[in-house]
Amino acid sequence: MDNKDVIDELNTLIETCKDGEYGFLSCAEHVKSASLREVFAQRAADCRQACSELQQIVRQHGGTPEDEGSTSGAMHRGWVAVKGTLTGYSDKAMLEECERGEDTAVARYRKAAQKPLPAGVVDVVQRQLAGALRNHDQIRLLRDQARNAE
């Protein structure tokens, strides 16, 4: 894998992190539960930290790091707003949309982890993949609890 491909792959993950950050912040604004607001704010901070780490690696490889999310992420946030309006921004609906976003993040990280990235880079990607899986599992558990509470 040449340096340009490494930078491109990392920039895709940066967009994914930005999408996660923006998505969690958006959901945090709309949930009714204070504890969910805290969870979403922490997940947004985790995404921001992961993004910063990836941006630094892109710079170390001589690239220009992405600093925004993806078009598909923006469309998903738009859908969250529409769904939120239709459901009264229920906590369950916001959790379902966060889980959908985390599904995408996990898939992108898994794809990147399979690429022949340099050793130090693949270590970061695998560590961040583990974090994305933890986020996903936590959000799914909270979503299941919200469904059972109905």
N, CA, C and O atoms as a GROMACS GRO file, in nm:
protein
  600
    1MET      N    1   0.086  -0.117   0.000
    1MET     CA    2   0.000   0.000   0.000
    1MET      C    3   0.091   0.123   0.000
    1MET      O    4   0.176   0.137   0.088
    2ASP      N    5   0.072   0.211  -0.098
    2ASP     CA    6   0.159   0.328  -0.103
    2ASP      C    7   0.108   0.437  -0.007
    2ASP      O    8  -0.003   0.428   0.046
    3ASN      N    9   0.190   0.537   0.014
    3ASN     CA   10   0.161   0.642   0.111
    3ASN      C   11   0.029   0.712   0.082
    3ASN      O   12  -0.047   0.743   0.174
    4LYS      N   13   0.001   0.739  -0.045
    4LYS     CA   14  -0.125   0.806  -0.082
    4LYS      C   15  -0.245   0.721  -0.040
    4LYS      O   16  -0.344   0.774   0.010
    5ASP      N   17  -0.236   0.590  -0.060
    5ASP     CA   18  -0.345   0.500  -0.020
    5ASP      C   19  -0.364   0.500   0.132
    5ASP      O   20  -0.477   0.496   0.180
    6VAL      N   21  -0.253   0.504   0.205
    6VAL     CA   22  -0.261   0.510   0.352
    6VAL      C   23  -0.333   0.638   0.394
    6VAL      O   24  -0.422   0.634   0.478
    7ILE      N   25  -0.294   0.750   0.335
    7ILE     CA   26  -0.357   0.879   0.367
    7ILE      C   27  -0.505   0.876   0.332
    7ILE      O   28  -0.588   0.923   0.410
    8ASP      N   29  -0.539   0.823   0.215
    8ASP     CA   30  -0.680   0.815   0.174
    8ASP      C   31  -0.762   0.731   0.272
    8ASP      O   32  -0.873   0.768   0.310
    9GLU      N   33  -0.706   0.618   0.313
    9GLU     CA   34  -0.778   0.530   0.407
    9GLU      C   35  -0.798   0.601   0.541
    9GLU      O   36  -0.906   0.594   0.600
   10LEU      N   37  -0.694   0.668   0.589
   10LEU     CA   38  -0.705   0.740   0.716
   10LEU      C   39  -0.804   0.855   0.705
   10LEU      O   40  -0.879   0.881   0.799
   11ASN      N   41  -0.804   0.924   0.592
   11ASN     CA   42  -0.900   1.034   0.574
   11ASN      C   43  -1.044   0.983   0.572
   11ASN      O   44  -1.134   1.053   0.618
   12THR      N   45  -1.066   0.864   0.521
   12THR     CA   46  -1.200   0.804   0.527
   12THR      C   47  -1.240   0.780   0.673
   12THR      O   48  -1.354   0.805   0.711
   13LEU      N   49  -1.145   0.732   0.753
   13LEU     CA   50  -1.174   0.710   0.895
   13LEU      C   51  -1.193   0.843   0.969
   13LEU      O   52  -1.274   0.850   1.061
   14ILE      N   53  -1.120   0.946   0.929
   14ILE     CA   54  -1.140   1.078   0.990
   14ILE      C   55  -1.282   1.126   0.963
   14ILE      O   56  -1.348   1.176   1.054
   15GLU      N   57  -1.328   1.112   0.840
   15GLU     CA   58  -1.467   1.149   0.808
   15GLU      C   59  -1.564   1.069   0.895
   15GLU      O   60  -1.664   1.123   0.943
   16THR      N   61  -1.535   0.941   0.914
   16THR     CA   62  -1.619   0.855   0.997
   16THR      C   63  -1.623   0.907   1.140
   16THR      O   64  -1.729   0.912   1.202
   17CYS      N   65  -1.507   0.945   1.193
   17CYS     CA   66  -1.500   0.999   1.330
   17CYS      C   67  -1.579   1.130   1.340
   17CYS      O   68  -1.651   1.152   1.437
   18LYS      N   69  -1.564   1.215   1.241
   18LYS     CA   70  -1.638   1.342   1.241
   18LYS      C   71  -1.788   1.316   1.235
   18LYS      O   72  -1.866   1.380   1.305
   19ASP      N   73  -1.828   1.220   1.149
   19ASP     CA   74  -1.970   1.184   1.142
   19ASP      C   75  -2.021   1.139   1.278
   19ASP      O   76  -2.129   1.179   1.321
   20GLY      N   77  -1.942   1.056   1.347
   20GLY     CA   78  -1.980   1.009   1.479
   20GLY      C   79  -1.990   1.123   1.579
   20GLY      O   80  -2.086   1.131   1.656
   21GLU      N   81  -1.890   1.210   1.578
   21GLU     CA   82  -1.892   1.324   1.670
   21GLU      C   83  -2.016   1.409   1.648
   21GLU      O   84  -2.089   1.439   1.742
   22TYR      N   85  -2.040   1.447   1.523
   22TYR     CA   86  -2.155   1.532   1.493
   22TYR      C   87  -2.286   1.461   1.524
   22TYR      O   88  -2.380   1.522   1.576
   23GLY      N   89  -2.293   1.332   1.494
   23GLY     CA   90  -2.415   1.255   1.520
   23GLY      C   91  -2.446   1.245   1.668
   23GLY      O   92  -2.559   1.265   1.711
   24PHE      N   93  -2.344   1.213   1.748
   24PHE     CA   94  -2.366   1.203   1.892
   24PHE      C   95  -2.404   1.339   1.952
   24PHE      O   96  -2.491   1.346   2.038
   25LEU      N   97  -2.339   1.445   1.906
   25LEU     CA   98  -2.374   1.578   1.957
   25LEU      C   99  -2.517   1.615   1.921
   25LEU      O  100  -2.589   1.672   2.003
   26SER      N  101  -2.558   1.582   1.800
   26SER     CA  102  -2.694   1.611   1.756
   26SER      C  103  -2.795   1.535   1.842
   26SER      O  104  -2.895   1.592   1.885
   27CYS      N  105  -2.769   1.408   1.865
   27CYS     CA  106  -2.860   1.329   1.947
   27CYS      C  107  -2.860   1.378   2.092
   27CYS      O  108  -2.964   1.377   2.158
   28ALA      N  109  -2.744   1.419   2.142
   28ALA     CA  110  -2.736   1.471   2.279
   28ALA      C  111  -2.824   1.594   2.297
   28ALA      O  112  -2.880   1.615   2.405
   29GLU      N  113  -2.837   1.674   2.193
   29GLU     CA  114  -2.921   1.794   2.200
   29GLU      C  115  -3.069   1.760   2.213
   29GLU      O  116  -3.146   1.841   2.264
   30HIS      N  117  -3.109   1.642   2.167
   30HIS     CA  118  -3.251   1.613   2.157
   30HIS      C  119  -3.304   1.510   2.255
   30HIS      O  120  -3.426   1.500   2.272
   31VAL      N  121  -3.217   1.434   2.320
   31VAL     CA  122  -3.269   1.333   2.413
   31VAL      C  123  -3.322   1.398   2.539
   31VAL      O  124  -3.277   1.506   2.579
   32LYS      N  125  -3.416   1.331   2.600
   32LYS     CA  126  -3.477   1.383   2.723
   32LYS      C  127  -3.397   1.341   2.846
   32LYS      O  128  -3.392   1.414   2.945
   33SER      N  129  -3.336   1.224   2.840
   33SER     CA  130  -3.263   1.168   2.953
   33SER      C  131  -3.128   1.237   2.972
   33SER      O  132  -3.047   1.245   2.880
   34ALA      N  133  -3.106   1.286   3.093
   34ALA     CA  134  -2.977   1.351   3.124
   34ALA      C  135  -2.862   1.250   3.117
   34ALA      O  136  -2.752   1.284   3.074
   35SER      N  137  -2.888   1.126   3.158
   35SER     CA  138  -2.780   1.026   3.153
   35SER      C  139  -2.745   0.992   3.009
   35SER      O  140  -2.628   0.970   2.978
   36LEU      N  141  -2.844   0.986   2.920
   36LEU     CA  142  -2.814   0.963   2.778
   36LEU      C  143  -2.738   1.081   2.718
   36LEU      O  144  -2.648   1.063   2.637
   37ARG      N  145  -2.775   1.200   2.760
   37ARG     CA  146  -2.704   1.320   2.712
   37ARG      C  147  -2.556   1.310   2.748
   37ARG      O  148  -2.470   1.343   2.666
   38GLU      N  149  -2.528   1.264   2.869
   38GLU     CA  150  -2.388   1.246   2.913
   38GLU      C  151  -2.318   1.138   2.830
   38GLU      O  152  -2.203   1.156   2.789
   39VAL      N  153  -2.386   1.027   2.807
   39VAL     CA  154  -2.328   0.919   2.726
   39VAL      C  155  -2.295   0.971   2.587
   39VAL      O  156  -2.185   0.948   2.536
   40PHE      N  157  -2.390   1.040   2.524
   40PHE     CA  158  -2.368   1.090   2.388
   40PHE      C  159  -2.257   1.194   2.385
   40PHE      O  160  -2.177   1.196   2.291
   41ALA      N  161  -2.251   1.280   2.486
   41ALA     CA  162  -2.144   1.380   2.491
   41ALA      C  163  -2.007   1.313   2.505
   41ALA      O  164  -1.910   1.357   2.443
   42GLN      N  165  -2.000   1.207   2.586
   42GLN     CA  166  -1.873   1.135   2.602
   42GLN      C  167  -1.834   1.063   2.474
   42GLN      O  168  -1.717   1.064   2.435
   43ARG      N  169  -1.931   1.001   2.407
   43ARG     CA  170  -1.901   0.933   2.280
   43ARG      C  171  -1.854   1.035   2.176
   43ARG      O  172  -1.764   1.006   2.098
   44ALA      N  173  -1.915   1.154   2.174
   44ALA     CA  174  -1.871   1.259   2.081
   44ALA      C  175  -1.727   1.298   2.111
   44ALA      O  176  -1.647   1.317   2.019
   45ALA      N  177  -1.693   1.311   2.239
   45ALA     CA  178  -1.556   1.346   2.277
   45ALA      C  179  -1.459   1.235   2.236
   45ALA      O  180  -1.347   1.263   2.192
   46ASP      N  181  -1.501   1.109   2.252
   46ASP     CA  182  -1.416   0.997   2.209
   46ASP      C  183  -1.390   1.001   2.059
   46ASP      O  184  -1.278   0.979   2.013
   47CYS      N  185  -1.495   1.031   1.982
   47CYS     CA  186  -1.480   1.042   1.836
   47CYS      C  187  -1.385   1.156   1.800
   47CYS      O  188  -1.302   1.142   1.711
   48ARG      N  189  -1.399   1.268   1.870
   48ARG     CA  190  -1.312   1.384   1.845
   48ARG      C  191  -1.166   1.349   1.873
   48ARG      O  192  -1.078   1.387   1.796
   49GLN      N  193  -1.142   1.276   1.981
   49GLN     CA  194  -1.005   1.236   2.016
   49GLN      C  195  -0.949   1.139   1.911
   49GLN      O  196  -0.833   1.152   1.871
   50ALA      N  197  -1.030   1.043   1.868
   50ALA     CA  198  -0.985   0.948   1.765
   50ALA      C  199  -0.953   1.022   1.636
   50ALA      O  200  -0.854   0.992   1.570
   51CYS      N  201  -1.036   1.118   1.601
   51CYS     CA  202  -1.013   1.198   1.481
   51CYS      C  203  -0.881   1.272   1.489
   51CYS      O  204  -0.803   1.273   1.394
   52SER      N  205  -0.856   1.334   1.602
   52SER     CA  206  -0.733   1.409   1.621
   52SER      C  207  -0.610   1.320   1.605
   52SER      O  208  -0.510   1.359   1.545
   53GLU      N  209  -0.619   1.199   1.660
   53GLU     CA  210  -0.508   1.104   1.648
   53GLU      C  211  -0.483   1.067   1.502
   53GLU      O  212  -0.368   1.062   1.458
   54LEU      N  213  -0.590   1.041   1.428
   54LEU     CA  214  -0.576   1.006   1.286
   54LEU      C  215  -0.524   1.124   1.204
   54LEU      O  216  -0.443   1.105   1.113
   55GLN      N  217  -0.571   1.244   1.235
   55GLN     CA  218  -0.523   1.363   1.163
   55GLN      C  219  -0.372   1.380   1.182
   55GLN      O  220  -0.301   1.416   1.088
   56GLN      N  221  -0.325   1.354   1.302
   56GLN     CA  222  -0.182   1.365   1.329
   56GLN      C  223  -0.103   1.263   1.246
   56GLN      O  224   0.003   1.296   1.193
   57ILE      N  225  -0.155   1.143   1.233
   57ILE     CA  226  -0.086   1.040   1.154
   57ILE      C  227  -0.084   1.080   1.006
   57ILE      O  228   0.017   1.060   0.938
   58VAL      N  229  -0.194   1.135   0.956
   58VAL     CA  230  -0.197   1.181   0.817
   58VAL      C  231  -0.090   1.287   0.795
   58VAL      O  232  -0.019   1.283   0.694
   59ARG      N  233  -0.077   1.380   0.888
   59ARG     CA  234   0.027   1.485   0.876
   59ARG      C  235   0.166   1.422   0.877
   59ARG      O  236   0.254   1.463   0.800
   60GLN      N  237   0.188   1.323   0.964
   60GLN     CA  238   0.317   1.256   0.971
   60GLN      C  239   0.352   1.186   0.839
   60GLN      O  240   0.469   1.167   0.807
   61HIS      N  241   0.249   1.148   0.764
   61HIS     CA  242   0.270   1.083   0.635
   61HIS      C  243   0.269   1.184   0.520
   61HIS      O  244   0.265   1.146   0.403
   62GLY      N  245   0.274   1.313   0.555
   62GLY     CA  246   0.284   1.417   0.453
   62GLY      C  247   0.154   1.453   0.385
   62GLY      O  248   0.154   1.519   0.281
   63GLY      N  249   0.041   1.412   0.443
   63GLY     CA  250  -0.088   1.440   0.383
   63GLY      C  251  -0.161   1.555   0.450
   63GLY      O  252  -0.118   1.607   0.553
   64THR      N  253  -0.271   1.592   0.390
   64THR     CA  254  -0.361   1.693   0.446
   64THR      C  255  -0.482   1.620   0.502
   64THR      O  256  -0.558   1.558   0.427
   65PRO      N  257  -0.501   1.627   0.633
   65PRO     CA  258  -0.612   1.552   0.693
   65PRO      C  259  -0.748   1.617   0.665
   65PRO      O  260  -0.760   1.739   0.656
   66GLU      N  261  -0.849   1.532   0.652
   66GLU     CA  262  -0.987   1.579   0.642
   66GLU      C  263  -1.021   1.653   0.771
   66GLU      O  264  -0.965   1.624   0.877
   67ASP      N  265  -1.112   1.747   0.760
   67ASP     CA  266  -1.155   1.816   0.882
   67ASP      C  267  -1.307   1.827   0.889
   67ASP      O  268  -1.361   1.904   0.970
   68GLU      N  269  -1.376   1.751   0.805
   68GLU     CA  270  -1.522   1.750   0.806
   68GLU      C  271  -1.570   1.606   0.793
   68GLU      O  272  -1.494   1.515   0.760
   69GLY      N  273  -1.698   1.589   0.819
   69GLY     CA  274  -1.759   1.458   0.801
   69GLY      C  275  -1.792   1.433   0.655
   69GLY      O  276  -1.762   1.515   0.568
   70SER      N  277  -1.853   1.319   0.630
   70SER     CA  278  -1.886   1.278   0.493
   70SER      C  279  -2.024   1.329   0.453
   70SER      O  280  -2.104   1.371   0.537
   71THR      N  281  -2.050   1.325   0.324
   71THR     CA  282  -2.182   1.360   0.272
   71THR      C  283  -2.288   1.264   0.325
   71THR      O  284  -2.397   1.306   0.363
   72SER      N  285  -2.255   1.135   0.329
   72SER     CA  286  -2.352   1.038   0.379
   72SER      C  287  -2.381   1.061   0.528
   72SER      O  288  -2.493   1.039   0.574
   73GLY      N  289  -2.280   1.105   0.602
   73GLY     CA  290  -2.301   1.138   0.743
   73GLY      C  291  -2.394   1.257   0.760
   73GLY      O  292  -2.479   1.257   0.848
   74ALA      N  293  -2.378   1.357   0.674
   74ALA     CA  294  -2.466   1.474   0.678
   74ALA      C  295  -2.609   1.433   0.645
   74ALA      O  296  -2.705   1.481   0.706
   75MET      N  297  -2.623   1.344   0.547
   75MET     CA  298  -2.757   1.295   0.511
   75MET      C  299  -2.818   1.217   0.627
   75MET      O  300  -2.938   1.229   0.653
   76HIS      N  301  -2.737   1.138   0.696
   76HIS     CA  302  -2.788   1.062   0.810
   76HIS      C  303  -2.834   1.157   0.920
   76HIS      O  304  -2.939   1.134   0.982
   77ARG      N  305  -2.758   1.263   0.946
   77ARG     CA  306  -2.800   1.359   1.048
   77ARG      C  307  -2.930   1.427   1.007
   77ARG      O  308  -3.014   1.457   1.092
   78GLY      N  309  -2.947   1.452   0.878
   78GLY     CA  310  -3.074   1.508   0.830
   78GLY      C  311  -3.189   1.412   0.857
   78GLY      O  312  -3.297   1.453   0.898
   79TRP      N  313  -3.164   1.282   0.832
   79TRP     CA  314  -3.266   1.182   0.859
   79TRP      C  315  -3.297   1.175   1.008
   79TRP      O  316  -3.412   1.159   1.047
   80VAL      N  317  -3.194   1.188   1.093
   80VAL     CA  318  -3.216   1.188   1.238
   80VAL      C  319  -3.310   1.302   1.275
   80VAL      O  320  -3.400   1.285   1.357
   81ALA      N  321  -3.291   1.418   1.214
   81ALA     CA  322  -3.377   1.533   1.243
   81ALA      C  323  -3.521   1.505   1.199
   81ALA      O  324  -3.616   1.537   1.271
   82VAL      N  325  -3.537   1.446   1.081
   82VAL     CA  326  -3.671   1.414   1.033
   82VAL      C  327  -3.736   1.310   1.124
   82VAL      O  328  -3.850   1.328   1.168
   83LYS      N  329  -3.664   1.203   1.152
   83LYS     CA  330  -3.718   1.098   1.238
   83LYS      C  331  -3.748   1.153   1.377
   83LYS      O  332  -3.850   1.120   1.438
   84GLY      N  333  -3.658   1.238   1.426
   84GLY     CA  334  -3.680   1.298   1.556
   84GLY      C  335  -3.807   1.380   1.561
   84GLY      O  336  -3.882   1.375   1.658
   85THR      N  337  -3.830   1.457   1.456
   85THR     CA  338  -3.952   1.538   1.449
   85THR      C  339  -4.075   1.448   1.449
   85THR      O  340  -4.173   1.477   1.517
   86LEU      N  341  -4.069   1.339   1.375
   86LEU     CA  342  -4.184   1.248   1.366
   86LEU      C  343  -4.208   1.171   1.495
   86LEU      O  344  -4.322   1.137   1.526
   87THR      N  345  -4.103   1.145   1.571
   87THR     CA  346  -4.116   1.065   1.694
   87THR      C  347  -4.112   1.151   1.820
   87THR      O  348  -4.113   1.098   1.931
   88GLY      N  349  -4.106   1.282   1.803
   88GLY     CA  350  -4.093   1.368   1.920
   88GLY      C  351  -3.956   1.356   1.985
   88GLY      O  352  -3.941   1.379   2.105
   89TYR      N  353  -3.856   1.321   1.905
   89TYR     CA  354  -3.719   1.303   1.954
   89TYR      C  355  -3.715   1.208   2.073
   89TYR      O  356  -3.652   1.238   2.175
   90SER      N  357  -3.782   1.096   2.060
   90SER     CA  358  -3.781   0.997   2.168
   90SER      C  359  -3.638   0.946   2.189
   90SER      O  360  -3.559   0.938   2.095
   91ASP      N  361  -3.608   0.913   2.313
   91ASP     CA  362  -3.476   0.860   2.342
   91ASP      C  363  -3.449   0.733   2.262
   91ASP      O  364  -3.339   0.712   2.212
   92LYS      N  365  -3.552   0.648   2.249
   92LYS     CA  366  -3.536   0.523   2.173
   92LYS      C  367  -3.502   0.552   2.028
   92LYS      O  368  -3.413   0.487   1.972
   93ALA      N  369  -3.569   0.648   1.966
   93ALA     CA  370  -3.541   0.682   1.826
   93ALA      C  371  -3.399   0.735   1.810
   93ALA      O  372  -3.331   0.702   1.713
   94MET      N  373  -3.355   0.816   1.905
   94MET     CA  374  -3.219   0.871   1.896
   94MET      C  375  -3.115   0.759   1.915
   94MET      O  376  -3.012   0.758   1.848
   95LEU      N  377  -3.144   0.666   2.005
   95LEU     CA  378  -3.053   0.552   2.024
   95LEU      C  379  -3.048   0.464   1.899
   95LEU      O  380  -2.941   0.416   1.862
   96GLU      N  381  -3.163   0.443   1.835
   96GLU     CA  382  -3.164   0.363   1.712
   96GLU      C  383  -3.078   0.428   1.604
   96GLU      O  384  -3.006   0.359   1.533
   97GLU      N  385  -3.086   0.559   1.593
   97GLU     CA  386  -3.007   0.627   1.491
   97GLU      C  387  -2.859   0.628   1.526
   97GLU      O  388  -2.774   0.618   1.438
   98CYS      N  389  -2.827   0.641   1.655
   98CYS     CA  390  -2.686   0.632   1.695
   98CYS      C  391  -2.631   0.493   1.666
   98CYS      O  392  -2.517   0.478   1.622
   99GLU      N  393  -2.713   0.392   1.690
   99GLU     CA  394  -2.667   0.256   1.661
   99GLU      C  395  -2.643   0.239   1.511
   99GLU      O  396  -2.545   0.176   1.470
  100ARG      N  397  -2.731   0.294   1.430
  100ARG     CA  398  -2.713   0.285   1.284
  100ARG      C  399  -2.581   0.352   1.244
  100ARG      O  400  -2.508   0.299   1.160
  101GLY      N  401  -2.552   0.467   1.303
  101GLY     CA  402  -2.426   0.535   1.274
  101GLY      C  403  -2.306   0.453   1.319
  101GLY      O  404  -2.204   0.448   1.249
  102GLU      N  405  -2.318   0.388   1.433
  102GLU     CA  406  -2.208   0.305   1.483
  102GLU      C  407  -2.190   0.180   1.398
  102GLU      O  408  -2.078   0.130   1.384
  103ASP      N  409  -2.298   0.128   1.340
  103ASP     CA  410  -2.286   0.015   1.246
  103ASP      C  411  -2.194   0.055   1.131
  103ASP      O  412  -2.107  -0.022   1.090
  104THR      N  413  -2.216   0.174   1.079
  104THR     CA  414  -2.134   0.224   0.967
  104THR      C  415  -1.989   0.241   1.010
  104THR      O  416  -1.898   0.202   0.938
  105ALA      N  417  -1.968   0.299   1.128
  105ALA     CA  418  -1.831   0.321   1.177
  105ALA      C  419  -1.757   0.188   1.193
  105ALA      O  420  -1.642   0.176   1.150
  106VAL      N  421  -1.822   0.091   1.253
  106VAL     CA  422  -1.758  -0.039   1.274
  106VAL      C  423  -1.723  -0.102   1.139
  106VAL      O  424  -1.614  -0.157   1.123
  107ALA      N  425  -1.813  -0.095   1.043
  107ALA     CA  426  -1.787  -0.153   0.911
  107ALA      C  427  -1.667  -0.086   0.844
  107ALA      O  428  -1.584  -0.154   0.784
  108ARG      N  429  -1.658   0.046   0.854
  108ARG     CA  430  -1.546   0.117   0.792
  108ARG      C  431  -1.414   0.084   0.861
  108ARG      O  432  -1.312   0.067   0.794
  109TYR      N  433  -1.416   0.074   0.993
  109TYR     CA  434  -1.294   0.039   1.065
  109TYR      C  435  -1.251  -0.105   1.035
  109TYR      O  436  -1.132  -0.133   1.020
  110ARG      N  437  -1.348  -0.196   1.026
  110ARG     CA  438  -1.313  -0.335   0.993
  110ARG      C  439  -1.249  -0.342   0.855
  110ARG      O  440  -1.151  -0.414   0.835
  111LYS      N  441  -1.304  -0.268   0.761
  111LYS     CA  442  -1.249  -0.266   0.625
  111LYS      C  443  -1.106  -0.213   0.628
  111LYS      O  444  -1.017  -0.269   0.564
  112ALA      N  445  -1.084  -0.103   0.700
  112ALA     CA  446  -0.950  -0.044   0.708
  112ALA      C  447  -0.851  -0.138   0.776
  112ALA      O  448  -0.735  -0.146   0.736
  113ALA      N  449  -0.897  -0.208   0.880
  113ALA     CA  450  -0.808  -0.298   0.954
  113ALA      C  451  -0.761  -0.415   0.868
  113ALA      O  452  -0.659  -0.477   0.900
  114GLN      N  453  -0.832  -0.445   0.762
  114GLN     CA  454  -0.794  -0.554   0.672
  114GLN      C  455  -0.693  -0.510   0.565
  114GLN      O  456  -0.636  -0.593   0.495
  115LYS      N  457  -0.672  -0.379   0.554
  115LYS     CA  458  -0.580  -0.327   0.453
  115LYS      C  459  -0.436  -0.343   0.500
  115LYS      O  460  -0.411  -0.350   0.620
  116PRO      N  461  -0.341  -0.349   0.406
  116PRO     CA  462  -0.200  -0.363   0.443
  116PRO      C  463  -0.139  -0.228   0.485
  116PRO      O  464  -0.049  -0.176   0.420
  117LEU      N  465  -0.188  -0.175   0.595
  117LEU     CA  466  -0.138  -0.048   0.648
  117LEU      C  467  -0.005  -0.069   0.719
  117LEU      O  468   0.023  -0.181   0.763
  118PRO      N  469   0.077   0.034   0.730
  118PRO     CA  470   0.202   0.023   0.806
  118PRO      C  471   0.173  -0.021   0.951
  118PRO      O  472   0.066   0.008   1.005
  119ALA      N  473   0.268  -0.090   1.011
  119ALA     CA  474   0.249  -0.150   1.143
  119ALA      C  475   0.195  -0.052   1.247
  119ALA      O  476   0.096  -0.082   1.313
  120GLY      N  477   0.256   0.063   1.262
  120GLY     CA  478   0.210   0.159   1.362
  120GLY      C  479   0.070   0.210   1.332
  120GLY      O  480  -0.007   0.238   1.424
  121VAL      N  481   0.038   0.223   1.206
  121VAL     CA  482  -0.094   0.274   1.166
  121VAL      C  483  -0.201   0.168   1.191
  121VAL      O  484  -0.308   0.200   1.244
  122VAL      N  485  -0.173   0.045   1.154
  122VAL     CA  486  -0.273  -0.060   1.173
  122VAL      C  487  -0.300  -0.081   1.322
  122VAL      O  488  -0.412  -0.116   1.360
  123ASP      N  489  -0.200  -0.061   1.407
  123ASP     CA  490  -0.221  -0.072   1.551
  123ASP      C  491  -0.322   0.031   1.599
  123ASP      O  492  -0.411   0.000   1.678
  124VAL      N  493  -0.309   0.154   1.551
  124VAL     CA  494  -0.404   0.260   1.588
  124VAL      C  495  -0.543   0.226   1.536
  124VAL      O  496  -0.642   0.241   1.607
  125VAL      N  497  -0.551   0.182   1.411
  125VAL     CA  498  -0.680   0.148   1.351
  125VAL      C  499  -0.747   0.035   1.430
  125VAL      O  500  -0.867   0.041   1.456
  126GLN      N  501  -0.672  -0.067   1.467
  126GLN     CA  502  -0.729  -0.178   1.543
  126GLN      C  503  -0.774  -0.134   1.682
  126GLN      O  504  -0.878  -0.178   1.731
  127ARG      N  505  -0.697  -0.047   1.745
  127ARG     CA  506  -0.737   0.004   1.877
  127ARG      C  507  -0.864   0.086   1.866
  127ARG      O  508  -0.955   0.073   1.948
  128GLN      N  509  -0.871   0.171   1.762
  128GLN     CA  510  -0.991   0.252   1.743
  128GLN      C  511  -1.111   0.165   1.702
  128GLN      O  512  -1.224   0.195   1.739
  129LEU      N  513  -1.087   0.058   1.628
  129LEU     CA  514  -1.194  -0.036   1.595
  129LEU      C  515  -1.252  -0.096   1.724
  129LEU      O  516  -1.373  -0.106   1.739
  130ALA      N  517  -1.165  -0.134   1.816
  130ALA     CA  518  -1.212  -0.188   1.945
  130ALA      C  519  -1.298  -0.086   2.017
  130ALA      O  520  -1.399  -0.122   2.078
  131GLY      N  521  -1.260   0.042   2.011
  131GLY     CA  522  -1.340   0.148   2.073
  131GLY      C  523  -1.474   0.164   2.004
  131GLY      O  524  -1.576   0.184   2.070
  132ALA      N  525  -1.476   0.156   1.872
  132ALA     CA  526  -1.602   0.166   1.797
  132ALA      C  527  -1.695   0.050   1.832
  132ALA      O  528  -1.816   0.067   1.843
  133LEU      N  529  -1.637  -0.069   1.849
  133LEU     CA  530  -1.718  -0.185   1.888
  133LEU      C  531  -1.776  -0.166   2.028
  133LEU      O  532  -1.892  -0.200   2.052
  134ARG      N  533  -1.697  -0.111   2.120
  134ARG     CA  534  -1.748  -0.084   2.256
  134ARG      C  535  -1.862   0.018   2.249
  134ARG      O  536  -1.966   0.000   2.313
  135ASN      N  537  -1.842   0.126   2.171
  135ASN     CA  538  -1.948   0.226   2.155
  135ASN      C  539  -2.075   0.160   2.103
  135ASN      O  540  -2.184   0.181   2.157
  136HIS      N  541  -2.059   0.081   1.997
  136HIS     CA  542  -2.174   0.016   1.935
  136HIS      C  543  -2.248  -0.072   2.036
  136HIS      O  544  -2.371  -0.065   2.046
  137ASP      N  545  -2.174  -0.153   2.110
  137ASP     CA  546  -2.236  -0.244   2.205
  137ASP      C  547  -2.307  -0.167   2.316
  137ASP      O  548  -2.416  -0.206   2.360
  138GLN      N  549  -2.247  -0.058   2.363
  138GLN     CA  550  -2.311   0.023   2.467
  138GLN      C  551  -2.440   0.085   2.415
  138GLN      O  552  -2.542   0.083   2.483
  139ILE      N  553  -2.435   0.141   2.295
  139ILE     CA  554  -2.554   0.204   2.238
  139ILE      C  555  -2.663   0.100   2.215
  139ILE      O  556  -2.780   0.126   2.241
  140ARG      N  557  -2.626  -0.019   2.167
  140ARG     CA  558  -2.725  -0.125   2.144
  140ARG      C  559  -2.790  -0.166   2.276
  140ARG      O  560  -2.912  -0.185   2.282
  141LEU      N  561  -2.710  -0.181   2.382
  141LEU     CA  562  -2.765  -0.217   2.512
  141LEU      C  563  -2.863  -0.110   2.560
  141LEU      O  564  -2.972  -0.143   2.608
  142LEU      N  565  -2.825   0.017   2.548
  142LEU     CA  566  -2.915   0.125   2.589
  142LEU      C  567  -3.041   0.128   2.503
  142LEU      O  568  -3.150   0.155   2.554
  143ARG      N  569  -3.027   0.100   2.374
  143ARG     CA  570  -3.143   0.095   2.285
  143ARG      C  571  -3.237  -0.017   2.327
  143ARG      O  572  -3.359   0.002   2.333
  144ASP      N  573  -3.180  -0.135   2.357
  144ASP     CA  574  -3.263  -0.248   2.400
  144ASP      C  575  -3.336  -0.215   2.530
  144ASP      O  576  -3.452  -0.251   2.547
  145GLN      N  577  -3.268  -0.148   2.622
  145GLN     CA  578  -3.332  -0.107   2.747
  145GLN      C  579  -3.447  -0.010   2.720
  145GLN      O  580  -3.552  -0.019   2.783
  146ALA      N  581  -3.426   0.082   2.627
  146ALA     CA  582  -3.531   0.179   2.593
  146ALA      C  583  -3.650   0.108   2.529
  146ALA      O  584  -3.765   0.143   2.556
  147ARG      N  585  -3.624   0.009   2.444
  147ARG     CA  586  -3.733  -0.068   2.382
  147ARG      C  587  -3.813  -0.144   2.487
  147ARG      O  588  -3.936  -0.149   2.482
  148ASN      N  589  -3.742  -0.204   2.582
  148ASN     CA  590  -3.809  -0.283   2.686
  148ASN      C  591  -3.888  -0.196   2.782
  148ASN      O  592  -3.982  -0.243   2.846
  149ALA      N  593  -3.850  -0.070   2.794
  149ALA     CA  594  -3.918   0.022   2.885
  149ALA      C  595  -4.052   0.070   2.829
  149ALA      O  596  -4.134   0.124   2.902
  150GLU      N  597  -4.072   0.050   2.699
  150GLU     CA  598  -4.197   0.098   2.637
  150GLU      C  599  -4.315   0.010   2.670
  150GLU      O  600  -4.426   0.036   2.626
   0.00000   0.00000   0.00000
